């Protein structure tokens, strides 16, 4: 929501100095690499990282987890403690507390929801463990974490809304919205961006409900919408991610209507299954959200642990696809 573009350089030197000796093992001199655990004789020091992932709700998440595990591998100098919280905010906070008590060198969080992070982030700060956020943002003060890397969710929503406004905005259009997880940054920001882009058009939101970013959730919510309005009463679906759009496709087909034709669909992510549905004409437009954030997150962790300055905010670059672009991109799509 309030992510500022390149909002400055984090002051982490003091933190990293204070971290020296926290990594466990006998600290045998060497001022550099403060906070990293001892490796074998002569080996580079291994950095112990706790990563609190949201869960495994979507294709996007699967690609993100894979990217993170590859980037934080043993070969690359990390000892990764991985936790997936099954989209339960309390369980995710408990996982972060357990990383703190394990005395990891750094903590990476993909926060399920934006609010509620102040206490545990303060606890990490008191324990002198730096926190790097990846993917979703938090509403807590920027002073409580070293850096964030992710996608511009508001812009994604705007791009999706712009497509809807340009293609459907001049005729009366009944839209239903499949929202992401309530209280999550991408659900909030995509909704905000989309609304601003369709303002003043003839697109009317007739219903909006969360499908929790899952295929099953999208299907169930869409079934409810179809029951309520009938297929004829819905012209457009805005799904906050591809998985929910894919669930909606199943519901629309089961109701005897044609997704992409009778009911238009616009979504966000551009994962392979979504792109295939777009190429097949069942989705009409997809805005990309890059999940391959692992290398950038690992680079940030290394720098922060070494006491080097980092950008507070780093955005991944995202594109957008119509049917032809999806067909062209699919053969070489990485996720
Ligand atoms: O769009 C969705 C996933 O936080 C950007 O989370 C991420 C979102 C992504 O479940 O598919």
Boltz pocket constraint, residues with backbone or C-beta under 6 A from the ligand:
constraints:
  - pocket:
      binder: B
      contacts: [[A, 57], [A, 58], [A, 59], [A, 60], [A, 61], [A, 135], [A, 136], [A, 151], [A, 186], [A, 212], [A, 213], [A, 240], [A, 241], [A, 242], [A, 243], [A, 268], [A, 269], [A, 289]]
      max_distance: 6.0
